[in-house]
Amino acid sequence: MSSDDTTSQPRVDTRVVEDFHRLYYDSLERTWQDTYFLGVPTQKCPLDLWVYQELMYELRPDLVVETGTAHGGSALYLASICDLLGTGRVVSVDVLDIAERPVHPRISYLHGSSTDPQMVGRVRQMAHDATVVMVILDSDHSAAHVSAELEVYAPLVTLGSYLVVEDTNVNGHPVAADFGPGPYEAVEDFLARNDRFEVDASREKFAMTFNPRGFLRRVR
């Protein structure tokens, strides 16, 4: 065996990863739709949640903007990481006003469309004095809606911070092949027109992520 062989990175069999990804995703009743944080439904891949806490530890964001609240499990998770870091707050936006979402002093829930101009204005005002802003997009997954979100929320992301577009795995990347154009396609279009962000593939280090090519770092 040559010295190069001993130092080379292990090869990842993409077929194995994609097969497991489909198995996990399609078993939704006992995987991502049966995932809880402190008893609150949290429809995420736990591997992605782990990456979120790594990002937050590195960035120490003053504000995390989340679109798509659902039951509030991910907002509670993000706020709990802020507690551990001793800094930061979360604003979470959703068209649905679901009762009994978790109450936390670091969370602000906003009810309405994430792309409504008045809503965007409210979020911009909350981000006005923040030194570090991180954004997570997880609402309507149609390509048109995600593209609209990217246009209005990307400018809020501070230099060196992250814009995470969730569920880029649908429409055959590699799950839900019949979904139609979604977050992945919106990201590709956004990157083709925008040089301020780059895909950070290192955030996909656990091989399976619900957000392939969705971890975008602001570089300009």
PALUMDO-812529 format. One record per residue: x, y, z of N, C-alpha, C in turn; residue in one letter. Coordinates in pm, whole numbers, plus 50000, padded with zeros to 5 digits. Layout:
<recs>
XYZXYZXYZa ...
</recs>
This chain:
<recs>
500854987950000500005000050000500885012450000m 500595021849915501395034049908501015043650019s 501885053550044501585063550147500335071450113s 500095073249982498895080549941497645073049983d 497685059849978496515051850014496155053650161d 497155055350247496885056250390496315069750429t 496525079950346496055093350383494835097750304t 494425089650209493285093850126491985093350205s 491045101950166489745102250231488945089850192q 488145084350285487345072650251486325076050143p 486145066950053485185069249946483765066849997r 482865075249953481465073849991480705068149872v 480055057049894479245050949789477915058349784d 477755066849685476555075149679475285066749665t 475415055049605474235046449591473735041949727r 474665038449815474295034149950473645045750026v 474265057550015473725069350084472315072550034v 472125072349902470825075849847469785065249880e 470175052649881469225042149919468795043750064d 469755046550152469405048750292468555061250308f 468905071750235468145084250240466675081850204h 466455074350096465075071350056464375062650160r 465075052950215464485044450318464085052650438l 464975061450482464695069950598463545079450569y 463615086350457462615096550425461235090550406y 461165079250337459875073050308459275065950428d 460075063950533459565058150657459135069150752s 458495079450696458255091850769457495090050899l 456585080050905455805078351027456655074151146e 457845068751119458695064451230460085070851225r 460265080651139461545087851136461275102851153t 461305110451045461285125051061459955130551106w 458855123451084457575127951140457335122351280q 458295115151330458215109751467459475113651543d 459955125951518461155131151584460755142951671t 461245143151795460835153251892462065159351959y 461945172151991462935178652076462215183352202f 462595178052315461945181052442460425179552431l 460015169052361458595165852350457835173152241g 458505181952167457845189952063458195184051925v 457195181551839457485176351705458495185051631p 459515178551574460605185551507460925177951379t 460335182151269460405174451145461715177251071q 462795172851131464135174851075464905161751079k 465955161251001466925150551013467855154151129c 468005145451229468875148751343470305152151303p 470785146551194472145149751148472245164551110l 471165170051051471165184251017471085192851142d 470315188551242470245195951367471615196851433l 472375186051425473715186251483474585196651411w 474465197251279475225207251202474795221251242v 473505223351268473035236551309473725241151436y 473855232051534474495236551658475975239351635q 476615232251543478005235251512478125249151448e 477215252151356477215265351294476995276351398l 476035274151486475715284351585476865286351684m 477555275551717478715276851806479805285251739y 480015282851609481035290151536480655304751515e 479385307151484478955320551444478515329251560l 477955323151666477325330551776476335340851722r 475315336351647474405346051584473585353951686p 473415366651658472525374951738471065371651706d 470835367751580469465364651536469495353051438l 468605343351462468365332551367466945334451315v 466815336251184465515337751119465105324251062v 463935319551100463415306851049462065309350981e 461935304750858460615305050795460105290750793t 458855289050838458285275750852458435270950994g 457435273751077457515270551220456945256851253t 455825253251187455085240951221454775241051370a 455155230551442454835229551585455835236851674h 456895241751615457855249651693459025241751749g 459165229151710460255221151764461625226151726g 461795230151601463105235051559463395248751618s 462365257151632462565270151697463025268151841a 462415258551911462815255752049464245250352053l 464575241851959465945236551953466955247851933y 466685256651837467595267651810467715277051930l 466585279651996466605288352114467375281852228a 467265268652239467995261452344469495262052321s 469915261452194471335263152163471775277352199i 470915287052171471225300852212471405301752363c 470555294652438470695294352584472075289252624d 472485278252562473775272352595474925281752560l 474775289252451475805298752409475745311752487l 474605314352549474435326652626474175338852541g 473735336652416473475347952328472545343652215t 471845353352157471035350752038469555349552066g 468775351351959467335349751965466855344151832r 465615339651830465045333051713463735339851677v 463565342851549462265347251499461805336851398v 460595331751418460075320951334458765325251272s 458655323551139457515328651062456745317051002v 455415317451012454605306850952453215312350920d 452625307350812451255311350775450235305250870v 450595294050933449675287451026449955292051168l 448885293751243449015297751383448615285651468d 449545276551487449275264151560449325266751710i 448285262051778448195264051923449265255751995a 449595260252114450465253052206451895251252154e 452345260852077453765260952044454565264152171r 455795259152180456565261552302456855276352324p 456725280552446457025294352484458455294752535v 459215304252482460615305552522460985320352510h 461715325652608462015340152604462855344452484p 463535335152418464355338752303463615337252170r 462365332252172461625329852048460535340452029i 460465345851907459345354251865458675347251747s 457375344351759456615338251651455885349251575y 455995348851442455265358251357454315350251269l 453075354951258452035347751185451755354951053h 452035348050942451785353650810452725347650707g 452565351850583453425346750476454835352550489s 455825344050473457215348550485457605358550377s 456885358650266457235367650156456355380050149t 455385381050239454545393050242455435405150275d 455325415950199456205427550223456175432650366p 455005432750428454935437350567455685428050661q 455565414950635456295405250717457795406750699m 458215408250574459635410150547460145422650618v 459345432950617459725445250686459885443250836g 458985435350896459085432651040460365425151072r 460675415150989461885407251015463135415850995v 463115424150891464265433050868464485442150987r 463405447151044463535455951160464145448551278q 463755435851296464305427951406465775424951384m 466195424451258467595421451226468455433951219a 467835445451232468535458151207469785459851292h 469705456451420470825458651510471655446051534d 471365435351462472085422851482473405422951407a 474455419051473475775418551410475935406051326t 475395394951372475465382251300474055376651283v 473665374351159472325369251128472475356451046v 471745346151087471675333351016470225331250975m 469995325650856468635323850804468445309250764v 467275303750801466895290050765465545290750696i 465475285950570464225286350493463595272550490l 462385271450547461725258350555460205260150552d 459705268250461458245269950453457735263050328s 456945269750247456445264150121457635260050034d 457645247349990458805242149918458715243249766h 457745250349714457705252249568458875261049527s 459395258649408460545266349360460255281349357a 459045284849317458705299149307458745305849444a 458205299049545458175305049679459575305849737h 460355295249723461715295449777462535306249707v 462365307849578463065318349505462705332149560s 461415334049588460985346849645461595349049783a 461655338449863462285339649995463765342949982e 464435336449890465865338949872466115353649838l 465285359349756465465373249716465365382749835e 464445380049927464205389750035464995386750163v 465365373950184466055370550309467555369250294y 468055366450173469505365450153470235378250196a 469685390150167470405402250207470535403850359p 469715396850437469815397850582471005390150638l 471465380250564472555371650612473855379650613v 474535379550726475765387350739476955379750679t 477985387150646479165381450583479755370450670l 479995358750609480545347350680479495338450745g 478265343150750477185335350810476505326750703s 475415320150741474825310050655473345312550626y 472995309150504471615308350457471365293650426l 470515287250504470255272950485468895271150419v 468895264750304467655261650234467345246950259v 466265244350331465945230750370465165223250262e 465205210150273464435201050188464765202350040d 466025205250012466495204749874466585190249825t 466285180849912466325166649875465125162249792n 464035170249788462845166049714463025168249564v 462095163149488462135163349341463285154949286n 463525143649356464515134149308465935136749350g 466145144349459467515147449504467835142049643h 467565129749679467135118849591465695113949617p 464875121349693463565116249731462445123949659v 461205118849676460005125549623460205129949478a 460455120149392460815123049252459725130449176a 458475128949220457365135249150456945148549214d 457795154349299457435166549371457285178449276f 458115179049174458155190849088459235200349136g 459555210649057460615219949095460415225349236p 461475224449315461385228249455462595235949502g 462975234249629464085241849685465415240049611p 465715227849568466985225349497467075233949372y 466005233949295465995241649170466075256649198e 465405260949305465475275149342466895279049381a 467585270349454468965273149493469865273949371v 469725264749279470565264849160470365277749080e 469135282049067468845294548996469435306449071d 469285306349202469815317149286471325318349272f 472025307049279473485307149270473975311449133l 473205308249030473595312148895473555327248877a 472755334048961472585348448947473235356449060r 473855349449155474315356049277475685350649316n 476675359349324478005354849362478345357949507d 477345362149584477595365249725477575352849813r 477055341749759476935329449838477595317849765f 478145308749845478715296449791478195284549871e 478055273249803477665260849871478825256249959v 478525253550085479535248050176479255233150192d 479885225250106479645210750107480175204150233a 481065210850306481585204850429480495202950534s 479395210350520478295208950616477435196650586r 477785189450481477105176950448477975165050487e 478825166750586479845156950622479285143850674k 478025143650718477445131250769476845122750658f 477105126550534476685119250414475205121250383a 474315118650478472895121150452472465134450511m 471845142650429471275155250474469985157550398t 469025163850463467805167850393468045180250308f 469245186050319469525198950255470735198450161n 470775188950065471935188449976472075201349896p 473275206749894473585219549830472765231049890r 472285228850010471455239050074472125247050182g 473365243550217474115251350317474925261850242f 474425273950241475025284850164475705294750257l 476985297050234477745306450316477935319550240r 477675330450309477865343450244479355346850241r 479875349250122481305351750105481615365850056v 480575373350016480795387149969479695396050023r 
</recs>
